[in-house]
Amino acid sequence: MSDNVFSFAQVESKHKEAEKQNLLDTVEEVRKKIEDGEITELVFSCLTTDGDVDINASVKNRLSAIALLEAGKMILFRDVNPEE
């Protein structure tokens, strides 16, 4: 493609690749913290391409999972900028 031709498809493709890389970087950061012993329990949720939410947990009990989910929600709500 010529340098002076703009392609929305290329922009969208680059954006999707950047989003995928962000996800992989996050997973890698968590993996390293687990290996270093910084993380002992884990709960995370994911949005699939079908629009489903997956919740994954590696915890000692259900109460820990609920507490971690609630703590995560509070952090997200507290740190959100109303103008975003």
The 8 nearest C-alpha neighbors of each residue, nearest first, counted from 0:
[[1, 2, 4, 3, 6, 5, 9, 8],
 [0, 2, 3, 4, 5, 6, 9, 7],
 [3, 1, 4, 0, 5, 6, 9, 10],
 [2, 4, 1, 5, 0, 6, 7, 9],
 [5, 3, 1, 2, 6, 0, 7, 9],
 [6, 4, 3, 7, 2, 9, 1, 10],
 [5, 7, 8, 9, 4, 10, 11, 0],
 [6, 8, 10, 9, 11, 5, 12, 13],
 [7, 9, 11, 6, 10, 12, 13, 5],
 [10, 8, 12, 6, 7, 11, 13, 5],
 [9, 11, 7, 13, 12, 8, 14, 6],
 [12, 10, 14, 8, 9, 13, 7, 15],
 [11, 13, 9, 15, 14, 10, 8, 16],
 [14, 12, 16, 10, 11, 15, 9, 17],
 [13, 15, 11, 17, 12, 16, 10, 18],
 [16, 14, 18, 12, 17, 13, 19, 11],
 [15, 17, 19, 13, 18, 14, 20, 12],
 [16, 18, 20, 14, 15, 19, 13, 21],
 [19, 17, 21, 15, 20, 16, 14, 22],
 [18, 20, 16, 22, 21, 17, 15, 23],
 [19, 21, 23, 17, 22, 18, 24, 16],
 [22, 20, 24, 18, 19, 23, 25, 17],
 [23, 21, 19, 25, 20, 24, 26, 18],
 [22, 24, 20, 26, 25, 21, 27, 19],
 [25, 23, 27, 21, 22, 26, 20, 28],
 [24, 26, 28, 22, 23, 27, 21, 29],
 [27, 25, 23, 29, 28, 24, 30, 22],
 [26, 28, 30, 24, 25, 29, 23, 31],
 [29, 27, 25, 31, 30, 26, 24, 32],
 [28, 30, 32, 26, 31, 27, 33, 25],
 [29, 31, 27, 33, 28, 32, 26, 34],
 [32, 30, 34, 28, 33, 29, 35, 27],
 [33, 31, 35, 37, 29, 34, 30, 38],
 [32, 34, 38, 36, 30, 31, 35, 37],
 [33, 35, 31, 32, 36, 30, 37, 38],
 [36, 34, 32, 33, 37, 31, 38, 30],
 [35, 37, 33, 34, 38, 32, 39, 31],
 [36, 38, 32, 35, 33, 39, 34, 31],
 [39, 37, 33, 36, 32, 40, 41, 35],
 [38, 40, 37, 36, 33, 41, 58, 57],
 [41, 39, 58, 57, 38, 42, 59, 56],
 [40, 42, 57, 56, 58, 43, 39, 38],
 [43, 41, 56, 55, 64, 57, 67, 68],
 [44, 42, 55, 54, 56, 41, 45, 68],
 [43, 45, 54, 53, 55, 52, 46, 42],
 [44, 46, 53, 52, 47, 54, 43, 51],
 [45, 47, 52, 51, 50, 53, 48, 44],
 [48, 46, 49, 50, 51, 45, 52, 53],
 [47, 49, 50, 46, 51, 52, 45, 53],
 [50, 48, 47, 51, 46, 52, 53, 45],
 [51, 49, 47, 48, 46, 52, 45, 53],
 [52, 50, 47, 49, 46, 53, 48, 45],
 [51, 53, 46, 45, 47, 54, 44, 50],
 [54, 52, 45, 44, 55, 46, 51, 47],
 [53, 55, 44, 43, 45, 52, 56, 42],
 [56, 54, 43, 42, 44, 53, 57, 41],
 [57, 55, 42, 41, 58, 43, 64, 54],
 [56, 58, 41, 40, 42, 55, 59, 64],
 [59, 57, 40, 60, 56, 64, 41, 63],
 [58, 60, 63, 57, 61, 40, 64, 62],
 [61, 59, 63, 62, 58, 64, 57, 65],
 [60, 62, 64, 63, 65, 59, 58, 66],
 [61, 63, 65, 64, 60, 66, 59, 67],
 [64, 62, 66, 61, 65, 60, 67, 58],
 [63, 65, 61, 67, 62, 66, 58, 42],
 [66, 64, 62, 68, 63, 67, 69, 61],
 [65, 67, 63, 69, 64, 68, 70, 62],
 [66, 68, 70, 64, 69, 65, 63, 71],
 [69, 67, 71, 65, 70, 66, 64, 72],
 [68, 70, 72, 66, 71, 67, 65, 73],
 [71, 69, 67, 73, 72, 68, 66, 74],
 [70, 72, 68, 74, 69, 73, 67, 75],
 [73, 71, 69, 75, 70, 74, 76, 68],
 [72, 74, 76, 70, 75, 71, 77, 69],
 [73, 75, 77, 71, 72, 76, 78, 70],
 [74, 76, 72, 78, 73, 77, 79, 71],
 [77, 75, 73, 79, 74, 78, 72, 71],
 [78, 76, 74, 75, 79, 73, 80, 72],
 [77, 79, 75, 76, 74, 80, 73, 81],
 [80, 78, 76, 77, 75, 81, 83, 74],
 [79, 81, 82, 83, 78, 77, 76, 75],
 [82, 80, 83, 79, 78, 76, 77, 75],
 [81, 83, 80, 79, 78, 76, 77, 75],
 [82, 80, 81, 79, 78, 76, 75, 77]]
